[in-house]
Amino acid sequence: MGLHGKAVVVTGAGTGIGAATALAVAARGAAVALVGRRRDVLEDVAAAAKDRGAPRVVVIPADLTDDADVTRVAATALAELDGVDGLVNNAGTGRFAPLRDADFADLRHMFDLHVTAPARLIREFLPSLTRRRGSVVNVTSVAGSLAAPNRSFYGATKAAANHLTRSLARELAPDVRVNAIVPGPVDTPIYDGLPLSADDLAEFRSALTAATPMGRFGDPAEVAPWICALLDDSASWLTGVLLPVDGGRCA
Ligand SMILES: NC(=O)c1ccc[n+]([C@@H]2O[C@H](COP(=O)([O-])OP(=O)(O)OC[C@H]3O[C@@H](n4cnc5c(N)ncnc54)[C@H](OP(=O)(O)O)[C@@H]3O)[C@@H](O)[C@H]2O)c1
């Protein structure tokens, strides 16, 4: 039981929920591969993960919208970690816009990042995950089920990620478990990248706070333990679960 001695790949591990997850996995004694585009932030998390006790930490800079990079990530992680027990498909981005102004390249980009890359990574790791009775956790979003104006492209790709989770849970059982964590608003740098003025961003954040029964944004450290729980063998009878970690947003 537990993650001690296991090997876990975390995408989007340089910041936010992914960084918190990498540190939580490290603290539980697992080796970890950190994936994202920016090497510098990954190196910072790698140093912290070693301090927390990870027996091995591998940094793999990669753009997951690039198929060749995805293949390289898998080959590197498998070689460096000597196989993989867990995969956390967490990398993501929020490109929000009303349909009349939206760029369809953003829809393609988010579909590549939120659906295609996770599916490709699962396939690349499947022999190892199957041999080791592994676990996949996809980090999706409440936006995959809650309809909202100006976020239709983001929500559609997250709905697809939820569907991918449930479909692959059925297809890959009993060898590999596939679950999703469905976050509500969590305080991470994802909000810095939104195409909003400071005033509009403040208004957006206070609307999200008001719509969240717990009355505040979550912290990444409040999400990471649930990702670890789904990776853990103690969740051995859980697959196809879409677990809201959302301050009651979807209650
Ligand atoms: N924060 C929230 O309120 C919230 C709510 C619901 C769902 N989520 C989901 O939670 C996940 C984590 O987001 P977060 O909130 O923790 O935001 P974040 O801090 O911005 O983390 C996203 C990570 O994804 C990486 N990434 C983005 N594009 C990438 C690409 N093309 N290739 C590889 N890595 C890429 C980023 O690193 P680089 O820029 O270095 O590549 C970044 O570290 C996302 O899937 C997001 O949709 C977040």
The ligand as a Gaussian input file, in Angstrom:
#p B3LYP/6-31G(d) Opt

LIG

0 1
 N       -6.680000      26.531000     -11.060000
 C       -7.966000      26.268000     -11.269000
 O       -8.870000      27.009000     -10.834000
 C       -8.350000      25.031000     -12.041000
 C       -9.709000      24.670000     -12.029000
 C      -10.084000      23.541000     -12.723000
 C       -9.158000      22.790000     -13.417000
 N       -7.853000      23.180000     -13.422000
 C       -6.901000      22.367000     -14.185000
 O       -5.812000      22.012000     -13.348000
 C       -4.675000      21.739000     -14.181000
 C       -3.462000      22.440000     -13.582000
 O       -3.639000      23.830000     -13.700000
 P       -3.184000      24.882000     -12.579000
 O       -4.408000      25.561000     -12.123000
 O       -2.294000      24.228000     -11.608000
 O       -2.425000      25.953000     -13.487000
 P       -0.896000      26.224000     -13.799000
 O       -0.173000      26.526000     -12.538000
 O       -0.874000      27.221000     -14.892000
 O       -0.374000      24.820000     -14.304000
 C       -0.491000      24.359000     -15.632000
 C        0.821000      23.708000     -16.020000
 O        0.699000      23.154000     -17.333000
 C        1.909000      23.363000     -18.017000
 N        1.632000      23.432000     -19.447000
 C        0.842000      24.324000     -20.091000
 N        0.908000      24.136000     -21.402000
 C        1.760000      23.094000     -21.606000
 C        2.242000      22.447000     -22.758000
 N        1.872000      22.805000     -23.998000
 N        3.104000      21.400000     -22.603000
 C        3.505000      21.023000     -21.359000
 N        3.083000      21.609000     -20.238000
 C        2.226000      22.640000     -20.359000
 C        2.439000      24.701000     -17.490000
 O        3.864000      24.763000     -17.500000
 P        4.689000      25.437000     -18.719000
 O        4.040000      26.753000     -19.001000
 O        6.080000      25.541000     -18.193000
 O        4.591000      24.461000     -19.845000
 C        1.954000      24.717000     -16.043000
 O        2.961000      24.300000     -15.134000
 C       -5.049000      22.208000     -15.591000
 O       -5.371000      21.096000     -16.379000
 C       -6.270000      23.093000     -15.357000
 O       -7.112000      23.126000     -16.482000
 C       -7.425000      24.286000     -12.744000

